[in-house]
């Protein structure tokens, strides 16, 4: 086994442990409720796929898999892009219906508007966070791979 594969495995175990803790504390459910677009879960699926691909590359350590590494770098940038798309979608959700039927003299109406705005903002922030974290973790895996193998 190569050093790159062992370092990849350490990161996978660490991320898996963090995912178990996140699941235990119910944060996945909160993320599901907060993200109306569900883009965060698309980002998580892309991250899992790129992690598996990076592990494959770390195990094989061969030049013939250079094309796959380009796709992994592209997927890393795609996670950030999807996070930003979710941010824009969240802001659109927040602002699209916020002021349509606003009656400031009706307290219940104002509370409903603020609730809708908070839901849009949570979508924006959750997708941004998921995109950035997924991208950074993928980039760490790829830098470790490229610096610790005969891959180049």
HUFEN-V475488 format. One record per residue. RES is the residue in three letters. PSI is psi in whole degrees, -180 to 180 (NA if undefined). OMEGA is omega in degrees with one decimal (999 if undefined). NEAR is the number of other ideal C-beta (glycine too) atoms within 12 Angstrom. Layout:
RES/PSI/OMEGA/NEAR
RES/PSI/OMEGA/NEAR
//
This chain:
UNK/142/-178.0/15
UNK/163/177.7/22
UNK/-38/179.8/19
UNK/-41/180.0/32
UNK/-42/179.3/26
UNK/-41/177.2/20
UNK/-38/175.8/27
UNK/-44/-178.2/40
UNK/-39/177.1/23
UNK/-43/179.5/20
UNK/-40/-179.9/29
UNK/-43/179.0/28
UNK/-42/178.9/16
UNK/-46/179.4/18
UNK/-38/178.4/28
UNK/-41/177.1/17
UNK/-43/177.9/14
UNK/-40/179.3/18
UNK/-38/177.2/23
UNK/-43/177.0/14
UNK/-43/179.2/14
UNK/-42/178.3/20
UNK/-42/-179.2/17
UNK/-40/-179.1/12
UNK/3/174.7/13
UNK/20/-177.3/12
UNK/-27/176.0/21
UNK/-40/177.4/22
UNK/-41/177.7/14
UNK/-39/176.8/17
UNK/-41/179.3/30
UNK/-42/179.7/22
UNK/-35/-175.0/17
UNK/-30/-175.8/30
UNK/102/-178.5/37
UNK/-27/-177.8/29
UNK/-19/-177.2/32
UNK/19/176.9/22
UNK/-31/179.5/38
UNK/-38/-178.8/40
UNK/-29/172.1/25
UNK/-42/178.4/25
UNK/-41/179.2/39
UNK/-41/178.4/33
UNK/-42/177.3/20
UNK/-42/178.8/32
UNK/-44/179.2/38
UNK/-43/178.2/24
UNK/-42/179.6/23
UNK/-34/177.8/39
UNK/-42/177.6/36
UNK/-43/179.3/21
UNK/-40/178.5/30
UNK/-39/175.9/42
UNK/-41/176.5/34
UNK/-46/178.9/24
UNK/-38/179.4/37
UNK/-36/-179.3/38
UNK/-42/-178.1/24
UNK/-41/-179.8/24
UNK/60/-177.1/27
UNK/147/-179.6/20
UNK/-29/-176.0/14
UNK/-12/179.6/11
UNK/18/-178.6/25
UNK/-36/-180.0/19
UNK/-41/178.4/14
UNK/-37/178.9/26
UNK/-36/176.4/33
UNK/-39/177.6/17
UNK/-35/178.9/22
UNK/-43/176.1/39
UNK/-41/178.2/26
UNK/-42/179.2/21
UNK/-36/177.3/34
UNK/-44/177.4/35
UNK/-32/178.1/24
UNK/-35/177.7/26
UNK/-43/177.4/39
UNK/-44/-179.4/31
UNK/-44/177.5/24
UNK/-37/175.9/35
UNK/-41/178.4/37
UNK/-36/174.9/25
UNK/-42/176.0/25
UNK/-35/176.8/39
UNK/-49/179.4/31
UNK/-43/178.7/23
UNK/-40/177.8/30
UNK/-42/177.6/35
UNK/-38/176.7/25
UNK/-42/176.0/21
UNK/-39/-177.5/27
UNK/-42/-172.3/26
UNK/-20/-173.8/20
UNK/-43/-177.0/19
UNK/4/-173.0/18
UNK/-43/-171.5/23
UNK/10/-178.8/17
UNK/-55/-175.9/12
UNK/39/-176.9/14
UNK/122/175.2/19
UNK/102/-173.7/14
UNK/-15/178.5/13
UNK/-15/180.0/8
UNK/113/-175.8/12
UNK/-41/-180.0/11
UNK/-38/178.1/14
UNK/-43/179.3/18
UNK/-40/177.8/18
UNK/-40/178.9/15
UNK/-42/178.7/20
UNK/-44/179.5/25
UNK/-38/177.6/19
UNK/-44/177.9/17
UNK/-39/178.4/27
UNK/-40/179.8/25
UNK/-37/178.3/21
UNK/-42/176.5/28
UNK/-41/179.0/31
UNK/-38/178.4/27
UNK/-37/175.6/30
UNK/-46/-178.9/36
UNK/-47/-176.0/33
UNK/-38/-179.8/28
UNK/-43/-179.4/36
UNK/-37/177.1/40
UNK/-47/-179.8/33
UNK/-46/-179.7/31
UNK/-43/180.0/41
UNK/-45/-178.7/38
UNK/-45/-179.0/27
UNK/-45/178.5/27
UNK/-42/-180.0/40
UNK/-45/-179.1/31
UNK/-44/179.9/24
UNK/-37/177.1/35
UNK/-43/179.0/41
UNK/-37/176.2/28
UNK/-45/178.7/28
UNK/-43/-177.3/41
UNK/-37/177.7/36
UNK/-42/176.2/24
UNK/-45/-179.5/29
UNK/-49/-175.2/41
UNK/-25/-179.2/26
UNK/-13/-174.4/18
UNK/28/178.5/24
UNK/171/175.6/30
UNK/33/-168.4/18
UNK/-33/-172.2/30
UNK/NA/999/15
//
